Amino acid sequence: MEKSKSLSLVKKDCLKTVLGLYKRANAGHIGSSLSSLDLLVHLFFKQMKKEDKFILSKGHAAASLYTVLAKSGRIDESLLDTYYADGTLLAAHPPCGANKVPGIIFGTGSLGHGLSIATGLAFSSRYTKKKFHVYCVISEGDCNEGSTWEAILFAAHHKLKNLTVIIDRNGLQGFGFSKDVLNLDSLEEKMKAFNLDTYVIENGNDLSEIDKVFKQTEKSMSEMPRCIIAKTTKGSGVSYMENKLEWHYLPMNDADYELALKGLE
């Protein structure tokens, strides 16, 4: 089986699992998880080496992170049955406390913190002499926070070439379209102006396009941190959720869930 086709099947399995988690929990943030799922599948099943580190700054998409951690063998898949339950390790946002859940280094979800943590982690390798790459997925909401831009300045100043920041740019956030909440247009130019080695994935929900751009970054001779702007769709993979603000919050009822599963078939 071709690798790209294999990953597509993995993504479909992960999507079905994510939907199941949200249905059982009667929880929201489905659209946010689905916009980033393809990126996480690529990272955990193809891109990342064993020693590499990952931080999901947009912690409200934790269901997708838990799913890829389980499907890639990093955590026991039976843990997914406890998602959102009382006393679970798999809460609505990634848990605080290093390695309470393998593969999750820090608790995140208060937007604007994840990239600062990732930058410090990448910087630490100069003193520990350990070789690893840090990948950090952030949202447009993260880009509304000053701490994110401070982290970018720090990363560029120290030429942290072992850091890749991935922006899940789905165009929506908690209170509306991003262009109306706080316009980030010319984001590519902004990142380049901050001296990041910057790339754009025109369809961040297409595994082949994601792979193509990551291969481009690996060929780069730049000494600067990398930034990948992934243009994604909120609710990707479930047609009636796509690009709809309400699926930032709404849980699925029985009919919604059945319709979503039918679409996967």
SULPERA-V358633 format. One record per residue. N is the residue number from 0. RES is the residue in three letters. SS is DSSP state (helix for helix, strand for strand, loop for the rest). OMEGA is omega in whole degrees, 0 to 359 (999 if undefined). NEAR is the number of other ideal C-beta (glycine too) atoms within 12 Angstrom. Layout:
n: <N | N>
res: <RES | RES>
ss: <SS | SS>
omega: <OMEGA | OMEGA>
near: <NEAR | NEAR>
//
This chain:
n: <0 | 1 | 2 | 3 | 4 | 5 | 6 | 7 | 8 | 9 | 10 | 11 | 12 | 13 | 14 | 15 | 16 | 17 | 18 | 19 | 20 | 21 | 22 | 23 | 24 | 25 | 26 | 27 | 28 | 29 | 30 | 31 | 32 | 33 | 34 | 35 | 36 | 37 | 38 | 39 | 40 | 41 | 42 | 43 | 44 | 45 | 46 | 47 | 48 | 49 | 50 | 51 | 52 | 53 | 54 | 55 | 56 | 57 | 58 | 59 | 60 | 61 | 62 | 63 | 64 | 65 | 66 | 67 | 68 | 69 | 70 | 71 | 72 | 73 | 74 | 75 | 76 | 77 | 78 | 79 | 80 | 81 | 82 | 83 | 84 | 85 | 86 | 87 | 88 | 89 | 90 | 91 | 92 | 93 | 94 | 95 | 96 | 97 | 98 | 99 | 100 | 101 | 102 | 103 | 104 | 105 | 106 | 107 | 108 | 109 | 110 | 111 | 112 | 113 | 114 | 115 | 116 | 117 | 118 | 119 | 120 | 121 | 122 | 123 | 124 | 125 | 126 | 127 | 128 | 129 | 130 | 131 | 132 | 133 | 134 | 135 | 136 | 137 | 138 | 139 | 140 | 141 | 142 | 143 | 144 | 145 | 146 | 147 | 148 | 149 | 150 | 151 | 152 | 153 | 154 | 155 | 156 | 157 | 158 | 159 | 160 | 161 | 162 | 163 | 164 | 165 | 166 | 167 | 168 | 169 | 170 | 171 | 172 | 173 | 174 | 175 | 176 | 177 | 178 | 179 | 180 | 181 | 182 | 183 | 184 | 185 | 186 | 187 | 188 | 189 | 190 | 191 | 192 | 193 | 194 | 195 | 196 | 197 | 198 | 199 | 200 | 201 | 202 | 203 | 204 | 205 | 206 | 207 | 208 | 209 | 210 | 211 | 212 | 213 | 214 | 215 | 216 | 217 | 218 | 219 | 220 | 221 | 222 | 223 | 224 | 225 | 226 | 227 | 228 | 229 | 230 | 231 | 232 | 233 | 234 | 235 | 236 | 237 | 238 | 239 | 240 | 241 | 242 | 243 | 244 | 245 | 246 | 247 | 248 | 249 | 250 | 251 | 252 | 253 | 254 | 255 | 256 | 257 | 258 | 259 | 260 | 261 | 262 | 263 | 264>
res: <MET | GLU | LYS | SER | LYS | SER | LEU | SER | LEU | VAL | LYS | LYS | ASP | CYS | LEU | LYS | THR | VAL | LEU | GLY | LEU | TYR | LYS | ARG | ALA | ASN | ALA | GLY | HIS | ILE | GLY | SER | SER | LEU | SER | SER | LEU | ASP | LEU | LEU | VAL | HIS | LEU | PHE | PHE | LYS | GLN | MET | LYS | LYS | GLU | ASP | LYS | PHE | ILE | LEU | SER | LYS | GLY | HIS | ALA | ALA | ALA | SER | LEU | TYR | THR | VAL | LEU | ALA | LYS | SER | GLY | ARG | ILE | ASP | GLU | SER | LEU | LEU | ASP | THR | TYR | TYR | ALA | ASP | GLY | THR | LEU | LEU | ALA | ALA | HIS | PRO | PRO | CYS | GLY | ALA | ASN | LYS | VAL | PRO | GLY | ILE | ILE | PHE | GLY | THR | GLY | SER | LEU | GLY | HIS | GLY | LEU | SER | ILE | ALA | THR | GLY | LEU | ALA | PHE | SER | SER | ARG | TYR | THR | LYS | LYS | LYS | PHE | HIS | VAL | TYR | CYS | VAL | ILE | SER | GLU | GLY | ASP | CYS | ASN | GLU | GLY | SER | THR | TRP | GLU | ALA | ILE | LEU | PHE | ALA | ALA | HIS | HIS | LYS | LEU | LYS | ASN | LEU | THR | VAL | ILE | ILE | ASP | ARG | ASN | GLY | LEU | GLN | GLY | PHE | GLY | PHE | SER | LYS | ASP | VAL | LEU | ASN | LEU | ASP | SER | LEU | GLU | GLU | LYS | MET | LYS | ALA | PHE | ASN | LEU | ASP | THR | TYR | VAL | ILE | GLU | ASN | GLY | ASN | ASP | LEU | SER | GLU | ILE | ASP | LYS | VAL | PHE | LYS | GLN | THR | GLU | LYS | SER | MET | SER | GLU | MET | PRO | ARG | CYS | ILE | ILE | ALA | LYS | THR | THR | LYS | GLY | SER | GLY | VAL | SER | TYR | MET | GLU | ASN | LYS | LEU | GLU | TRP | HIS | TYR | LEU | PRO | MET | ASN | ASP | ALA | ASP | TYR | GLU | LEU | ALA | LEU | LYS | GLY | LEU | GLU>
ss: <loop | loop | helix | helix | helix | helix | helix | helix | helix | helix | helix | helix | helix | helix | helix | helix | helix | helix | helix | helix | helix | helix | helix | helix | helix | loop | loop | loop | loop | helix | helix | helix | helix | helix | helix | helix | helix | helix | helix | helix | helix | helix | helix | helix | helix | helix | helix | loop | loop | loop | loop | loop | strand | strand | strand | strand | loop | loop | helix | helix | helix | helix | helix | helix | helix | helix | helix | helix | helix | helix | helix | loop | loop | loop | loop | loop | helix | helix | helix | helix | helix | helix | loop | loop | loop | loop | loop | loop | loop | loop | loop | loop | loop | loop | loop | loop | loop | loop | loop | loop | loop | loop | loop | loop | loop | loop | loop | loop | loop | loop | loop | loop | loop | helix | helix | helix | helix | helix | helix | helix | helix | helix | helix | helix | helix | helix | helix | helix | loop | loop | loop | loop | loop | strand | strand | strand | strand | strand | strand | loop | loop | helix | helix | helix | loop | helix | helix | helix | helix | helix | helix | helix | helix | helix | helix | helix | helix | loop | loop | loop | loop | loop | strand | strand | strand | strand | strand | strand | strand | loop | loop | strand | strand | loop | loop | strand | strand | helix | helix | helix | helix | loop | loop | loop | loop | loop | helix | helix | helix | helix | helix | helix | helix | loop | loop | loop | strand | strand | strand | strand | strand | loop | loop | loop | loop | loop | helix | helix | helix | helix | helix | helix | helix | helix | helix | helix | helix | helix | helix | loop | loop | loop | loop | loop | loop | strand | strand | strand | strand | strand | strand | loop | loop | loop | loop | loop | loop | loop | helix | helix | helix | loop | loop | loop | helix | helix | helix | helix | loop | loop | loop | loop | loop | helix | helix | helix | helix | helix | helix | helix | helix | helix | helix | helix | loop>
omega: <178 | 183 | 181 | 178 | 178 | 179 | 177 | 178 | 176 | 180 | 180 | 177 | 179 | 180 | 178 | 180 | 179 | 179 | 178 | 178 | 182 | 180 | 181 | 182 | 186 | 188 | 178 | 185 | 180 | 183 | 180 | 178 | 185 | 180 | 184 | 188 | 181 | 179 | 181 | 177 | 179 | 183 | 189 | 182 | 183 | 193 | 191 | 172 | 185 | 184 | 183 | 183 | 180 | 175 | 175 | 181 | 177 | 189 | 178 | 175 | 186 | 182 | 178 | 178 | 179 | 182 | 181 | 175 | 180 | 184 | 178 | 175 | 181 | 172 | 179 | 184 | 179 | 178 | 181 | 179 | 182 | 183 | 174 | 181 | 177 | 177 | 183 | 169 | 184 | 182 | 182 | 175 | 180 | 188 | 173 | 180 | 186 | 172 | 167 | 170 | 181 | 181 | 177 | 187 | 183 | 171 | 183 | 177 | 170 | 195 | 180 | 183 | 190 | 183 | 176 | 178 | 181 | 180 | 177 | 179 | 178 | 180 | 184 | 183 | 179 | 182 | 178 | 182 | 177 | 182 | 176 | 176 | 179 | 176 | 182 | 177 | 180 | 181 | 172 | 174 | 174 | 182 | 174 | 187 | 181 | 181 | 177 | 181 | 173 | 180 | 179 | 177 | 181 | 182 | 180 | 181 | 183 | 176 | 182 | 183 | 176 | 178 | 173 | 175 | 182 | 181 | 176 | 187 | 182 | 172 | 181 | 171 | 193 | 187 | 178 | 176 | 185 | 180 | 179 | 181 | 177 | 190 | 180 | 183 | 189 | 181 | 178 | 179 | 178 | 181 | 177 | 179 | 177 | 173 | 173 | 176 | 198 | 180 | 179 | 170 | 185 | 175 | 183 | 173 | 177 | 186 | 180 | 178 | 177 | 181 | 181 | 182 | 177 | 176 | 176 | 181 | 182 | 179 | 182 | 177 | 182 | 176 | 185 | 174 | 180 | 172 | 176 | 177 | 182 | 178 | 186 | 178 | 174 | 179 | 184 | 178 | 176 | 194 | 184 | 177 | 192 | 176 | 179 | 183 | 186 | 181 | 164 | 188 | 193 | 164 | 177 | 167 | 184 | 181 | 177 | 183 | 180 | 179 | 179 | 179 | 179 | 178 | 179 | 181 | 999>
near: <9 | 11 | 15 | 22 | 13 | 16 | 32 | 25 | 20 | 30 | 37 | 25 | 25 | 40 | 39 | 28 | 33 | 49 | 39 | 28 | 41 | 42 | 29 | 23 | 30 | 19 | 29 | 28 | 40 | 44 | 45 | 49 | 49 | 50 | 46 | 52 | 52 | 46 | 54 | 50 | 41 | 41 | 40 | 36 | 31 | 27 | 31 | 29 | 17 | 15 | 14 | 28 | 35 | 44 | 42 | 49 | 46 | 50 | 38 | 38 | 46 | 43 | 44 | 46 | 53 | 47 | 41 | 43 | 36 | 33 | 32 | 28 | 15 | 26 | 29 | 18 | 23 | 12 | 27 | 33 | 20 | 23 | 38 | 28 | 18 | 10 | 9 | 23 | 31 | 37 | 31 | 31 | 34 | 41 | 31 | 20 | 13 | 17 | 18 | 19 | 32 | 23 | 37 | 34 | 31 | 32 | 27 | 35 | 30 | 23 | 31 | 27 | 33 | 47 | 47 | 34 | 38 | 43 | 38 | 28 | 32 | 38 | 25 | 22 | 24 | 18 | 10 | 14 | 8 | 16 | 17 | 25 | 31 | 41 | 39 | 47 | 51 | 50 | 49 | 42 | 35 | 44 | 36 | 23 | 26 | 17 | 25 | 39 | 27 | 19 | 39 | 39 | 23 | 27 | 38 | 31 | 17 | 23 | 21 | 37 | 27 | 32 | 46 | 45 | 51 | 49 | 43 | 48 | 41 | 43 | 35 | 35 | 35 | 25 | 15 | 19 | 22 | 31 | 16 | 15 | 20 | 22 | 17 | 31 | 17 | 13 | 34 | 24 | 15 | 22 | 34 | 22 | 16 | 27 | 24 | 40 | 31 | 33 | 33 | 26 | 33 | 20 | 24 | 39 | 35 | 26 | 37 | 24 | 25 | 41 | 29 | 22 | 33 | 30 | 18 | 20 | 32 | 21 | 13 | 21 | 10 | 23 | 17 | 27 | 41 | 40 | 43 | 44 | 41 | 43 | 33 | 44 | 31 | 42 | 41 | 41 | 37 | 36 | 18 | 24 | 38 | 25 | 25 | 27 | 25 | 22 | 35 | 35 | 23 | 24 | 27 | 33 | 13 | 13 | 12 | 27 | 28 | 17 | 19 | 33 | 22 | 15 | 22 | 23 | 10>
//
